[in-house]
Amino acid sequence: MSSFEKREEGFEKKFAHDEELQFKANARCNKLVGLWAAAKLGLTGAGAEAFAKEVVLSDFEEGGDRDVFKKIRKSFDDKKVAVTDLEIRSAMDELLKEATAQIKASG
């Protein structure tokens, strides 16, 4: 195997590893966002966990995080919880940073 092929293989492995870490960070972020929103909705215990799971599953409906945002926005609107779009987006951004740090720290 030439050095070019070795380098190419190394880049491919790094790309695959980075994509896996990003997927894990997004899934963890969605759970954290779901738990944050559940608290705002007054959900605790199993109810909060179930809502967080719904948020995680909603991420598979569209590309990006629009589907997660829409799920939370609708839940807040349905229950008349006064949280702005900016507050939701800010929580999503902060929790993605937290989730990414957790994933990197775990290996």
Beta strands, then each sheet from edge to edge (+ up, - down):
end
